[in-house]
């Protein structure tokens, strides 16, 4: 299974908690980068991409529920 398929199987609460964890990690990575202590610079890109995937999935779900209630 790909990463996005794994995310699709999670509930909204699980996605929210994972998004919070990723944002916290992104914050820590920025500080490590600023102080030149970053071990894996590519991790910043991975975290940013994961955050974007979760936000996109949340937006899809919101628009799907809004269109379902509009009908």
N, C-alpha and C positions, 0 to 999 in steps of 0.2 A: 504494500500500500504506500502511496505517496503521502507526503506531509499534509497536503490540503485535504486528502480523504480522511486522514486521522482527525483533523480538526473538525470536519463536517460531522463526525460521529459524536462529538462532545456536546454537552448541554451549554446553554447560555452562561450559567454560573461558572462552569469549568473554564469556558473561554475568558470570562472576566478575570478569574483568578490567574490564569496563565498570562493574560495581557498585563496584569499588575506586576507579576514576577519579571516579565521581559522588560518592562519599563524601568524597573528597579535595577535590573542587570545593565541596561543601556546607560543609565545614570552612572553606575559604578565604572563601566567601561570608559565613559567620557573622562572621568577623573583619572583613571589609570593612564589614558592616552595623554592627558595634559601634563602628567607628572613623569612621563616616559617610563612607565612601569608595565605597559601593556605587553603581554606575552604573545597573544594571537590577534593581530590586527584584523584578520578576516572575520573574527567573531562579531565585530561591530556590524558588518554587512549582513551577517546571518541573523542577528537579532532584529535589525531594522526590517529585513524581509519578513520575518516571522510576525512582527507587529503589524505590518501592512496586510499580511494574509488574514490575520484574525480580524482586523478592522473591516476588511472587505467582506468577510463572511458575515460579520455582524450586520453590516449594511444590507447585504443580500437578504438576510433573515427579516430585518425590519421592513424592507420594501415588500417582501413576500407577504408578511402578515398584514401590512397596510392595504395591499391590493385585495387580500382575502376578505378583510372586513368591509371593504368598499363595495364588494359585489353583493 
